[in-house]
């Protein structure tokens, strides 16, 4: 088969087991509910990327990287100011 390109889907199931038992809000698909800054309902816990409810279901590495940058800044500010 001759191809000009190939796109491989690696899955749609969020791997959010790491936060189970922490009382983190999740949606029905298992994605972690976050606000626009990546904050969860648990103080001090942020999430970013495909495992979250952000970015209107657009799951791409570039949006995940952007979310990670925002969440890391919010984490830094939380550590610095202790304000959530």
PyMOL Python script that loads the backbone (N, CA, C, O; Angstrom):
from pymol import cmd

cmd.read_pdbstr("""\
ATOM      1  N   UNK A   1       0.844  -1.164   0.000  1.00  0.00           N
ATOM      2  CA  UNK A   1       0.000   0.000   0.000  1.00  0.00           C
ATOM      3  C   UNK A   1       0.898   1.239   0.000  1.00  0.00           C
ATOM      4  O   UNK A   1       1.752   1.394   0.873  1.00  0.00           O
ATOM      5  N   UNK A   2       0.703   2.096  -0.960  1.00  0.00           N
ATOM      6  CA  UNK A   2       1.475   3.335  -1.029  1.00  0.00           C
ATOM      7  C   UNK A   2       0.751   4.421  -0.225  1.00  0.00           C
ATOM      8  O   UNK A   2      -0.451   4.629  -0.392  1.00  0.00           O
ATOM      9  N   UNK A   3       1.494   5.109   0.647  1.00  0.00           N
ATOM     10  CA  UNK A   3       0.920   6.156   1.497  1.00  0.00           C
ATOM     11  C   UNK A   3       1.749   7.420   1.423  1.00  0.00           C
ATOM     12  O   UNK A   3       2.971   7.371   1.286  1.00  0.00           O
ATOM     13  N   UNK A   4       1.074   8.547   1.515  1.00  0.00           N
ATOM     14  CA  UNK A   4       1.769   9.828   1.639  1.00  0.00           C
ATOM     15  C   UNK A   4       1.915  10.229   3.104  1.00  0.00           C
ATOM     16  O   UNK A   4       2.742  11.076   3.442  1.00  0.00           O
ATOM     17  N   UNK A   5       1.118   9.625   3.959  1.00  0.00           N
ATOM     18  CA  UNK A   5       1.181   9.935   5.386  1.00  0.00           C
ATOM     19  C   UNK A   5       0.408   8.902   6.183  1.00  0.00           C
ATOM     20  O   UNK A   5      -0.435   8.185   5.645  1.00  0.00           O
ATOM     21  N   UNK A   6       0.703   8.838   7.454  1.00  0.00           N
ATOM     22  CA  UNK A   6       0.030   7.898   8.344  1.00  0.00           C
ATOM     23  C   UNK A   6      -0.112   8.546   9.711  1.00  0.00           C
ATOM     24  O   UNK A   6       0.857   9.067  10.264  1.00  0.00           O
ATOM     25  N   UNK A   7      -1.318   8.513  10.251  1.00  0.00           N
ATOM     26  CA  UNK A   7      -1.587   9.051  11.577  1.00  0.00           C
ATOM     27  C   UNK A   7      -2.068   7.909  12.455  1.00  0.00           C
ATOM     28  O   UNK A   7      -3.026   7.219  12.110  1.00  0.00           O
ATOM     29  N   UNK A   8      -1.418   7.710  13.574  1.00  0.00           N
ATOM     30  CA  UNK A   8      -1.744   6.611  14.469  1.00  0.00           C
ATOM     31  C   UNK A   8      -2.434   7.165  15.708  1.00  0.00           C
ATOM     32  O   UNK A   8      -1.905   8.054  16.374  1.00  0.00           O
ATOM     33  N   UNK A   9      -3.608   6.640  16.014  1.00  0.00           N
ATOM     34  CA  UNK A   9      -4.318   7.018  17.242  1.00  0.00           C
ATOM     35  C   UNK A   9      -3.830   6.108  18.360  1.00  0.00           C
ATOM     36  O   UNK A   9      -3.793   4.887  18.209  1.00  0.00           O
ATOM     37  N   UNK A  10      -3.453   6.716  19.490  1.00  0.00           N
ATOM     38  CA  UNK A  10      -2.904   5.910  20.577  1.00  0.00           C
ATOM     39  C   UNK A  10      -3.899   5.665  21.701  1.00  0.00           C
ATOM     40  O   UNK A  10      -3.547   5.067  22.717  1.00  0.00           O
ATOM     41  N   UNK A  11      -5.124   6.116  21.534  1.00  0.00           N
ATOM     42  CA  UNK A  11      -6.139   5.823  22.534  1.00  0.00           C
ATOM     43  C   UNK A  11      -6.873   7.043  23.014  1.00  0.00           C
ATOM     44  O   UNK A  11      -6.399   8.172  22.888  1.00  0.00           O
ATOM     45  N   UNK A  12      -8.041   6.795  23.568  1.00  0.00           N
ATOM     46  CA  UNK A  12      -8.887   7.873  24.052  1.00  0.00           C
ATOM     47  C   UNK A  12      -9.226   7.736  25.533  1.00  0.00           C
ATOM     48  O   UNK A  12      -9.968   8.555  26.075  1.00  0.00           O
ATOM     49  N   UNK A  13      -8.699   6.728  26.179  1.00  0.00           N
ATOM     50  CA  UNK A  13      -8.997   6.494  27.588  1.00  0.00           C
ATOM     51  C   UNK A  13      -7.992   7.253  28.447  1.00  0.00           C
ATOM     52  O   UNK A  13      -6.791   7.000  28.360  1.00  0.00           O
ATOM     53  N   UNK A  14      -8.476   8.190  29.285  1.00  0.00           N
ATOM     54  CA  UNK A  14      -7.553   8.940  30.141  1.00  0.00           C
ATOM     55  C   UNK A  14      -6.947   8.053  31.230  1.00  0.00           C
ATOM     56  O   UNK A  14      -7.651   7.249  31.843  1.00  0.00           O
ATOM     57  N   UNK A  15      -5.670   8.198  31.464  1.00  0.00           N
ATOM     58  CA  UNK A  15      -4.991   7.413  32.502  1.00  0.00           C
ATOM     59  C   UNK A  15      -4.944   8.231  33.794  1.00  0.00           C
ATOM     60  O   UNK A  15      -3.909   8.785  34.164  1.00  0.00           O
ATOM     61  N   UNK A  16      -6.081   8.289  34.460  1.00  0.00           N
ATOM     62  CA  UNK A  16      -6.237   9.129  35.651  1.00  0.00           C
ATOM     63  C   UNK A  16      -6.246   8.333  36.953  1.00  0.00           C
ATOM     64  O   UNK A  16      -6.598   8.876  38.000  1.00  0.00           O
ATOM     65  N   UNK A  17      -5.869   7.073  36.908  1.00  0.00           N
ATOM     66  CA  UNK A  17      -5.891   6.233  38.111  1.00  0.00           C
ATOM     67  C   UNK A  17      -5.032   6.799  39.239  1.00  0.00           C
ATOM     68  O   UNK A  17      -5.304   6.555  40.414  1.00  0.00           O
ATOM     69  N   UNK A  18      -4.006   7.551  38.881  1.00  0.00           N
ATOM     70  CA  UNK A  18      -3.075   8.077  39.882  1.00  0.00           C
ATOM     71  C   UNK A  18      -3.769   8.954  40.927  1.00  0.00           C
ATOM     72  O   UNK A  18      -3.289   9.064  42.055  1.00  0.00           O
ATOM     73  N   UNK A  19      -4.893   9.578  40.564  1.00  0.00           N
ATOM     74  CA  UNK A  19      -5.570  10.460  41.517  1.00  0.00           C
ATOM     75  C   UNK A  19      -6.793   9.820  42.170  1.00  0.00           C
ATOM     76  O   UNK A  19      -7.461  10.446  42.992  1.00  0.00           O
ATOM     77  N   UNK A  20      -7.077   8.596  41.808  1.00  0.00           N
ATOM     78  CA  UNK A  20      -8.211   7.922  42.448  1.00  0.00           C
ATOM     79  C   UNK A  20      -7.922   7.773  43.934  1.00  0.00           C
ATOM     80  O   UNK A  20      -6.810   7.422  44.328  1.00  0.00           O
ATOM     81  N   UNK A  21      -8.911   8.036  44.738  1.00  0.00           N
ATOM     82  CA  UNK A  21      -8.737   7.977  46.183  1.00  0.00           C
ATOM     83  C   UNK A  21      -8.379   9.323  46.792  1.00  0.00           C
ATOM     84  O   UNK A  21      -8.294   9.448  48.014  1.00  0.00           O
ATOM     85  N   UNK A  22      -8.167  10.336  45.950  1.00  0.00           N
ATOM     86  CA  UNK A  22      -7.831  11.680  46.447  1.00  0.00           C
ATOM     87  C   UNK A  22      -9.032  12.620  46.434  1.00  0.00           C
ATOM     88  O   UNK A  22      -8.890  13.813  46.700  1.00  0.00           O
ATOM     89  N   UNK A  23     -10.207  12.092  46.127  1.00  0.00           N
ATOM     90  CA  UNK A  23     -11.440  12.888  46.049  1.00  0.00           C
ATOM     91  C   UNK A  23     -11.369  13.992  45.005  1.00  0.00           C
ATOM     92  O   UNK A  23     -11.930  15.072  45.192  1.00  0.00           O
ATOM     93  N   UNK A  24     -10.681  13.717  43.913  1.00  0.00           N
ATOM     94  CA  UNK A  24     -10.583  14.666  42.806  1.00  0.00           C
ATOM     95  C   UNK A  24     -11.830  14.525  41.941  1.00  0.00           C
ATOM     96  O   UNK A  24     -12.236  13.412  41.607  1.00  0.00           O
ATOM     97  N   UNK A  25     -12.434  15.647  41.582  1.00  0.00           N
ATOM     98  CA  UNK A  25     -13.598  15.604  40.706  1.00  0.00           C
ATOM     99  C   UNK A  25     -13.185  15.135  39.314  1.00  0.00           C
ATOM    100  O   UNK A  25     -12.207  15.614  38.741  1.00  0.00           O
ATOM    101  N   UNK A  26     -13.962  14.178  38.782  1.00  0.00           N
ATOM    102  CA  UNK A  26     -13.747  13.664  37.427  1.00  0.00           C
ATOM    103  C   UNK A  26     -15.076  13.652  36.697  1.00  0.00           C
ATOM    104  O   UNK A  26     -16.139  13.581  37.314  1.00  0.00           O
ATOM    105  N   UNK A  27     -15.004  13.722  35.367  1.00  0.00           N
ATOM    106  CA  UNK A  27     -16.232  13.610  34.593  1.00  0.00           C
ATOM    107  C   UNK A  27     -16.550  12.141  34.343  1.00  0.00           C
ATOM    108  O   UNK A  27     -15.829  11.255  34.802  1.00  0.00           O
ATOM    109  N   UNK A  28     -17.626  11.890  33.617  1.00  0.00           N
ATOM    110  CA  UNK A  28     -18.076  10.510  33.400  1.00  0.00           C
ATOM    111  C   UNK A  28     -17.095   9.666  32.585  1.00  0.00           C
ATOM    112  O   UNK A  28     -17.152   8.437  32.630  1.00  0.00           O
ATOM    113  N   UNK A  29     -16.192  10.319  31.837  1.00  0.00           N
ATOM    114  CA  UNK A  29     -15.217   9.562  31.044  1.00  0.00           C
ATOM    115  C   UNK A  29     -13.914   9.306  31.809  1.00  0.00           C
ATOM    116  O   UNK A  29     -13.017   8.636  31.299  1.00  0.00           O
ATOM    117  N   UNK A  30     -13.810   9.841  33.037  1.00  0.00           N
ATOM    118  CA  UNK A  30     -12.608   9.644  33.838  1.00  0.00           C
ATOM    119  C   UNK A  30     -11.585  10.754  33.699  1.00  0.00           C
ATOM    120  O   UNK A  30     -10.469  10.636  34.204  1.00  0.00           O
ATOM    121  N   UNK A  31     -11.955  11.840  33.013  1.00  0.00           N
ATOM    122  CA  UNK A  31     -11.043  12.983  32.891  1.00  0.00           C
ATOM    123  C   UNK A  31     -11.137  13.843  34.147  1.00  0.00           C
ATOM    124  O   UNK A  31     -12.210  13.994  34.730  1.00  0.00           O
ATOM    125  N   UNK A  32     -10.003  14.403  34.554  1.00  0.00           N
ATOM    126  CA  UNK A  32      -9.931  15.235  35.753  1.00  0.00           C
ATOM    127  C   UNK A  32     -10.505  16.611  35.440  1.00  0.00           C
ATOM    128  O   UNK A  32     -10.102  17.262  34.475  1.00  0.00           O
ATOM    129  N   UNK A  33     -11.447  17.042  36.264  1.00  0.00           N
ATOM    130  CA  UNK A  33     -12.075  18.352  36.079  1.00  0.00           C
ATOM    131  C   UNK A  33     -11.125  19.435  36.585  1.00  0.00           C
ATOM    132  O   UNK A  33     -10.706  19.409  37.742  1.00  0.00           O
ATOM    133  N   UNK A  34     -10.786  20.389  35.711  1.00  0.00           N
ATOM    134  CA  UNK A  34      -9.891  21.495  36.057  1.00  0.00           C
ATOM    135  C   UNK A  34     -10.498  22.808  35.603  1.00  0.00           C
ATOM    136  O   UNK A  34     -11.365  22.840  34.730  1.00  0.00           O
ATOM    137  N   UNK A  35     -10.027  23.899  36.214  1.00  0.00           N
ATOM    138  CA  UNK A  35     -10.426  25.222  35.743  1.00  0.00           C
ATOM    139  C   UNK A  35      -9.442  25.678  34.658  1.00  0.00           C
ATOM    140  O   UNK A  35      -8.605  24.891  34.215  1.00  0.00           O
ATOM    141  N   UNK A  36      -9.535  26.928  34.232  1.00  0.00           N
ATOM    142  CA  UNK A  36      -8.689  27.426  33.148  1.00  0.00           C
ATOM    143  C   UNK A  36      -7.206  27.481  33.508  1.00  0.00           C
ATOM    144  O   UNK A  36      -6.359  27.638  32.629  1.00  0.00           O
ATOM    145  N   UNK A  37      -6.889  27.352  34.794  1.00  0.00           N
ATOM    146  CA  UNK A  37      -5.492  27.368  35.237  1.00  0.00           C
ATOM    147  C   UNK A  37      -4.955  25.976  35.538  1.00  0.00           C
ATOM    148  O   UNK A  37      -3.785  25.830  35.891  1.00  0.00           O
ATOM    149  N   UNK A  38      -5.791  24.955  35.404  1.00  0.00           N
ATOM    150  CA  UNK A  38      -5.359  23.594  35.692  1.00  0.00           C
ATOM    151  C   UNK A  38      -5.621  23.165  37.125  1.00  0.00           C
ATOM    152  O   UNK A  38      -5.220  22.074  37.529  1.00  0.00           O
ATOM    153  N   UNK A  39      -6.293  24.017  37.903  1.00  0.00           N
ATOM    154  CA  UNK A  39      -6.579  23.683  39.295  1.00  0.00           C
ATOM    155  C   UNK A  39      -7.711  22.659  39.374  1.00  0.00           C
ATOM    156  O   UNK A  39      -8.693  22.737  38.636  1.00  0.00           O
ATOM    157  N   UNK A  40      -7.551  21.707  40.277  1.00  0.00           N
ATOM    158  CA  UNK A  40      -8.611  20.751  40.572  1.00  0.00           C
ATOM    159  C   UNK A  40      -9.359  21.237  41.814  1.00  0.00           C
ATOM    160  O   UNK A  40      -9.072  22.313  42.338  1.00  0.00           O
ATOM    161  N   UNK A  41     -10.302  20.451  42.270  1.00  0.00           N
ATOM    162  CA  UNK A  41     -11.018  20.798  43.498  1.00  0.00           C
ATOM    163  C   UNK A  41     -10.185  20.514  44.746  1.00  0.00           C
ATOM    164  O   UNK A  41     -10.597  20.878  45.847  1.00  0.00           O
ATOM    165  N   UNK A  42      -9.036  19.879  44.601  1.00  0.00           N
ATOM    166  CA  UNK A  42      -8.151  19.573  45.728  1.00  0.00           C
ATOM    167  C   UNK A  42      -7.064  20.639  45.791  1.00  0.00           C
ATOM    168  O   UNK A  42      -6.297  20.806  44.843  1.00  0.00           O
ATOM    169  N   UNK A  43      -6.999  21.350  46.891  1.00  0.00           N
ATOM    170  CA  UNK A  43      -6.018  22.433  47.042  1.00  0.00           C
ATOM    171  C   UNK A  43      -4.597  21.904  46.845  1.00  0.00           C
ATOM    172  O   UNK A  43      -4.187  20.926  47.470  1.00  0.00           O
ATOM    173  N   UNK A  44      -3.862  22.571  45.966  1.00  0.00           N
ATOM    174  CA  UNK A  44      -2.476  22.207  45.703  1.00  0.00           C
ATOM    175  C   UNK A  44      -2.299  21.171  44.604  1.00  0.00           C
ATOM    176  O   UNK A  44      -1.165  20.862  44.239  1.00  0.00           O
ATOM    177  N   UNK A  45      -3.386  20.625  44.064  1.00  0.00           N
ATOM    178  CA  UNK A  45      -3.295  19.604  43.016  1.00  0.00           C
ATOM    179  C   UNK A  45      -3.728  20.194  41.677  1.00  0.00           C
ATOM    180  O   UNK A  45      -4.862  20.645  41.515  1.00  0.00           O
ATOM    181  N   UNK A  46      -2.804  20.182  40.727  1.00  0.00           N
ATOM    182  CA  UNK A  46      -3.084  20.662  39.381  1.00  0.00           C
ATOM    183  C   UNK A  46      -2.984  19.499  38.403  1.00  0.00           C
ATOM    184  O   UNK A  46      -2.321  18.500  38.681  1.00  0.00           O
ATOM    185  N   UNK A  47      -3.638  19.632  37.272  1.00  0.00           N
ATOM    186  CA  UNK A  47      -3.573  18.610  36.225  1.00  0.00           C
ATOM    187  C   UNK A  47      -3.514  19.316  34.880  1.00  0.00           C
ATOM    188  O   UNK A  47      -4.029  20.423  34.724  1.00  0.00           O
ATOM    189  N   UNK A  48      -2.881  18.665  33.909  1.00  0.00           N
ATOM    190  CA  UNK A  48      -2.750  19.236  32.572  1.00  0.00           C
ATOM    191  C   UNK A  48      -2.732  18.128  31.538  1.00  0.00           C
ATOM    192  O   UNK A  48      -2.373  16.989  31.835  1.00  0.00           O
ATOM    193  N   UNK A  49      -3.118  18.467  30.340  1.00  0.00           N
ATOM    194  CA  UNK A  49      -3.019  17.545  29.219  1.00  0.00           C
ATOM    195  C   UNK A  49      -4.279  16.753  28.950  1.00  0.00           C
ATOM    196  O   UNK A  49      -5.370  17.118  29.387  1.00  0.00           O
ATOM    197  N   UNK A  50      -4.110  15.667  28.225  1.00  0.00           N
ATOM    198  CA  UNK A  50      -5.230  14.873  27.743  1.00  0.00           C
ATOM    199  C   UNK A  50      -6.070  14.245  28.840  1.00  0.00           C
ATOM    200  O   UNK A  50      -7.186  13.797  28.579  1.00  0.00           O
ATOM    201  N   UNK A  51      -5.564  14.203  30.045  1.00  0.00           N
ATOM    202  CA  UNK A  51      -6.296  13.595  31.156  1.00  0.00           C
ATOM    203  C   UNK A  51      -7.305  14.578  31.770  1.00  0.00           C
ATOM    204  O   UNK A  51      -8.050  14.207  32.678  1.00  0.00           O
ATOM    205  N   UNK A  52      -7.334  15.816  31.285  1.00  0.00           N
ATOM    206  CA  UNK A  52      -8.214  16.842  31.857  1.00  0.00           C
ATOM    207  C   UNK A  52      -9.410  17.139  30.961  1.00  0.00           C
ATOM    208  O   UNK A  52      -9.495  16.684  29.821  1.00  0.00           O
ATOM    209  N   UNK A  53     -10.331  17.922  31.523  1.00  0.00           N
ATOM    210  CA  UNK A  53     -11.532  18.334  30.797  1.00  0.00           C
ATOM    211  C   UNK A  53     -11.310  19.604  29.981  1.00  0.00           C
ATOM    212  O   UNK A  53     -12.241  20.069  29.325  1.00  0.00           O
ATOM    213  N   UNK A  54     -10.130  20.170  29.999  1.00  0.00           N
ATOM    214  CA  UNK A  54      -9.868  21.434  29.288  1.00  0.00           C
ATOM    215  C   UNK A  54      -9.728  21.275  27.791  1.00  0.00           C
ATOM    216  O   UNK A  54      -9.685  20.157  27.276  1.00  0.00           O
ATOM    217  N   UNK A  55      -9.660  22.377  27.106  1.00  0.00           N
ATOM    218  CA  UNK A  55      -9.381  22.515  25.674  1.00  0.00           C
ATOM    219  C   UNK A  55     -10.495  21.928  24.801  1.00  0.00           C
ATOM    220  O   UNK A  55     -10.220  21.449  23.701  1.00  0.00           O
ATOM    221  N   UNK A  56     -11.726  21.956  25.264  1.00  0.00           N
ATOM    222  CA  UNK A  56     -12.892  21.602  24.445  1.00  0.00           C
ATOM    223  C   UNK A  56     -12.715  20.298  23.674  1.00  0.00           C
ATOM    224  O   UNK A  56     -13.055  20.221  22.494  1.00  0.00           O
ATOM    225  N   UNK A  57     -12.194  19.294  24.328  1.00  0.00           N
ATOM    226  CA  UNK A  57     -11.975  17.972  23.733  1.00  0.00           C
ATOM    227  C   UNK A  57     -10.955  17.959  22.605  1.00  0.00           C
ATOM    228  O   UNK A  57     -10.918  17.004  21.830  1.00  0.00           O
ATOM    229  N   UNK A  58     -10.134  18.984  22.493  1.00  0.00           N
ATOM    230  CA  UNK A  58      -9.068  19.019  21.499  1.00  0.00           C
ATOM    231  C   UNK A  58      -7.827  18.441  22.159  1.00  0.00           C
ATOM    232  O   UNK A  58      -7.190  19.118  22.966  1.00  0.00           O
ATOM    233  N   UNK A  59      -7.478  17.232  21.840  1.00  0.00           N
ATOM    234  CA  UNK A  59      -6.403  16.507  22.513  1.00  0.00           C
ATOM    235  C   UNK A  59      -5.202  16.386  21.589  1.00  0.00           C
ATOM    236  O   UNK A  59      -5.119  15.476  20.764  1.00  0.00           O
ATOM    237  N   UNK A  60      -4.291  17.305  21.741  1.00  0.00           N
ATOM    238  CA  UNK A  60      -3.079  17.330  20.929  1.00  0.00           C
ATOM    239  C   UNK A  60      -1.909  17.681  21.832  1.00  0.00           C
ATOM    240  O   UNK A  60      -2.094  18.321  22.868  1.00  0.00           O
ATOM    241  N   UNK A  61      -0.712  17.271  21.451  1.00  0.00           N
ATOM    242  CA  UNK A  61       0.465  17.512  22.285  1.00  0.00           C
ATOM    243  C   UNK A  61       0.711  19.002  22.510  1.00  0.00           C
ATOM    244  O   UNK A  61       1.161  19.384  23.590  1.00  0.00           O
ATOM    245  N   UNK A  62       0.434  19.838  21.541  1.00  0.00           N
ATOM    246  CA  UNK A  62       0.696  21.274  21.701  1.00  0.00           C
ATOM    247  C   UNK A  62      -0.226  21.890  22.753  1.00  0.00           C
ATOM    248  O   UNK A  62       0.209  22.742  23.527  1.00  0.00           O
ATOM    249  N   UNK A  63      -1.492  21.471  22.793  1.00  0.00           N
ATOM    250  CA  UNK A  63      -2.386  22.000  23.825  1.00  0.00           C
ATOM    251  C   UNK A  63      -2.018  21.454  25.196  1.00  0.00           C
ATOM    252  O   UNK A  63      -2.138  22.159  26.198  1.00  0.00           O
ATOM    253  N   UNK A  64      -1.573  20.208  25.250  1.00  0.00           N
ATOM    254  CA  UNK A  64      -1.128  19.631  26.521  1.00  0.00           C
ATOM    255  C   UNK A  64       0.103  20.350  27.051  1.00  0.00           C
ATOM    256  O   UNK A  64       0.217  20.597  28.251  1.00  0.00           O
ATOM    257  N   UNK A  65       1.021  20.683  26.154  1.00  0.00           N
ATOM    258  CA  UNK A  65       2.229  21.413  26.563  1.00  0.00           C
ATOM    259  C   UNK A  65       1.865  22.795  27.089  1.00  0.00           C
ATOM    260  O   UNK A  65       2.432  23.253  28.081  1.00  0.00           O
ATOM    261  N   UNK A  66       0.933  23.453  26.437  1.00  0.00           N
ATOM    262  CA  UNK A  66       0.500  24.774  26.899  1.00  0.00           C
ATOM    263  C   UNK A  66      -0.153  24.678  28.277  1.00  0.00           C
ATOM    264  O   UNK A  66       0.116  25.499  29.153  1.00  0.00           O
ATOM    265  N   UNK A  67      -1.003  23.685  28.465  1.00  0.00           N
ATOM    266  CA  UNK A  67      -1.633  23.486  29.772  1.00  0.00           C
ATOM    267  C   UNK A  67      -0.582  23.219  30.845  1.00  0.00           C
ATOM    268  O   UNK A  67      -0.691  23.722  31.964  1.00  0.00           O
ATOM    269  N   UNK A  68       0.421  22.439  30.510  1.00  0.00           N
ATOM    270  CA  UNK A  68       1.492  22.147  31.460  1.00  0.00           C
ATOM    271  C   UNK A  68       2.256  23.391  31.860  1.00  0.00           C
ATOM    272  O   UNK A  68       2.633  23.549  33.021  1.00  0.00           O
ATOM    273  N   UNK A  69       2.488  24.283  30.893  1.00  0.00           N
ATOM    274  CA  UNK A  69       3.182  25.542  31.188  1.00  0.00           C
ATOM    275  C   UNK A  69       2.360  26.398  32.145  1.00  0.00           C
ATOM    276  O   UNK A  69       2.899  26.961  33.098  1.00  0.00           O
ATOM    277  N   UNK A  70       1.063  26.494  31.893  1.00  0.00           N
ATOM    278  CA  UNK A  70       0.184  27.280  32.772  1.00  0.00           C
ATOM    279  C   UNK A  70       0.144  26.650  34.161  1.00  0.00           C
ATOM    280  O   UNK A  70       0.294  27.355  35.160  1.00  0.00           O
ATOM    281  N   UNK A  71      -0.055  25.342  34.240  1.00  0.00           N
ATOM    282  CA  UNK A  71      -0.140  24.661  35.533  1.00  0.00           C
ATOM    283  C   UNK A  71       1.158  24.787  36.323  1.00  0.00           C
ATOM    284  O   UNK A  71       1.124  24.918  37.547  1.00  0.00           O
ATOM    285  N   UNK A  72       2.300  24.751  35.642  1.00  0.00           N
ATOM    286  CA  UNK A  72       3.568  24.879  36.367  1.00  0.00           C
ATOM    287  C   UNK A  72       3.724  26.280  36.953  1.00  0.00           C
ATOM    288  O   UNK A  72       4.261  26.441  38.049  1.00  0.00           O
ATOM    289  N   UNK A  73       3.257  27.284  36.230  1.00  0.00           N
ATOM    290  CA  UNK A  73       3.306  28.647  36.761  1.00  0.00           C
ATOM    291  C   UNK A  73       2.377  28.785  37.967  1.00  0.00           C
ATOM    292  O   UNK A  73       2.747  29.401  38.966  1.00  0.00           O
ATOM    293  N   UNK A  74       1.182  28.219  37.879  1.00  0.00           N
ATOM    294  CA  UNK A  74       0.244  28.273  38.998  1.00  0.00           C
ATOM    295  C   UNK A  74       0.817  27.530  40.198  1.00  0.00           C
ATOM    296  O   UNK A  74       0.668  27.989  41.331  1.00  0.00           O
ATOM    297  N   UNK A  75       1.464  26.400  39.974  1.00  0.00           N
ATOM    298  CA  UNK A  75       2.100  25.660  41.069  1.00  0.00           C
ATOM    299  C   UNK A  75       3.186  26.498  41.729  1.00  0.00           C
ATOM    300  O   UNK A  75       3.279  26.548  42.955  1.00  0.00           O
ATOM    301  N   UNK A  76       4.005  27.155  40.915  1.00  0.00           N
ATOM    302  CA  UNK A  76       5.045  28.033  41.449  1.00  0.00           C
ATOM    303  C   UNK A  76       4.435  29.139  42.312  1.00  0.00           C
ATOM    304  O   UNK A  76       4.920  29.416  43.409  1.00  0.00           O
ATOM    305  N   UNK A  77       3.375  29.766  41.813  1.00  0.00           N
ATOM    306  CA  UNK A  77       2.733  30.843  42.575  1.00  0.00           C
ATOM    307  C   UNK A  77       2.111  30.316  43.867  1.00  0.00           C
ATOM    308  O   UNK A  77       2.139  31.001  44.889  1.00  0.00           O
ATOM    309  N   UNK A  78       1.554  29.112  43.830  1.00  0.00           N
ATOM    310  CA  UNK A  78       0.977  28.526  45.033  1.00  0.00           C
ATOM    311  C   UNK A  78       2.059  28.266  46.075  1.00  0.00           C
ATOM    312  O   UNK A  78       1.873  28.569  47.253  1.00  0.00           O
ATOM    313  N   UNK A  79       3.174  27.713  45.652  1.00  0.00           N
ATOM    314  CA  UNK A  79       4.288  27.447  46.570  1.00  0.00           C
ATOM    315  C   UNK A  79       4.817  28.760  47.150  1.00  0.00           C
ATOM    316  O   UNK A  79       5.145  28.841  48.334  1.00  0.00           O
ATOM    317  N   UNK A  80       4.895  29.776  46.306  1.00  0.00           N
ATOM    318  CA  UNK A  80       5.439  31.062  46.735  1.00  0.00           C
ATOM    319  C   UNK A  80       4.484  31.813  47.673  1.00  0.00           C
ATOM    320  O   UNK A  80       4.928  32.409  48.654  1.00  0.00           O
ATOM    321  N   UNK A  81       3.178  31.788  47.378  1.00  0.00           N
ATOM    322  CA  UNK A  81       2.241  32.621  48.144  1.00  0.00           C
ATOM    323  C   UNK A  81       1.322  31.832  49.070  1.00  0.00           C
ATOM    324  O   UNK A  81       0.706  32.413  49.963  1.00  0.00           O
ATOM    325  N   UNK A  82       1.219  30.515  48.872  1.00  0.00           N
ATOM    326  CA  UNK A  82       0.298  29.662  49.611  1.00  0.00           C
ATOM    327  C   UNK A  82      -1.161  30.093  49.417  1.00  0.00           C
ATOM    328  O   UNK A  82      -2.010  29.814  50.264  1.00  0.00           O
ATOM    329  N   UNK A  83      -1.446  30.769  48.308  1.00  0.00           N
ATOM    330  CA  UNK A  83      -2.815  31.182  47.982  1.00  0.00           C
ATOM    331  C   UNK A  83      -3.311  30.332  46.824  1.00  0.00           C
ATOM    332  O   UNK A  83      -2.655  30.225  45.787  1.00  0.00           O
ATOM    333  N   UNK A  84      -4.478  29.730  47.015  1.00  0.00           N
ATOM    334  CA  UNK A  84      -5.082  28.888  45.976  1.00  0.00           C
ATOM    335  C   UNK A  84      -6.126  29.699  45.297  1.00  0.00           C
ATOM    336  O   UNK A  84      -6.785  29.214  44.378  1.00  0.00           O
TER     337      UNK A  84
END
""", "prot")
cmd.dss("prot")
cmd.show_as("cartoon", "prot")
cmd.util.cbc("prot")
cmd.orient("prot")
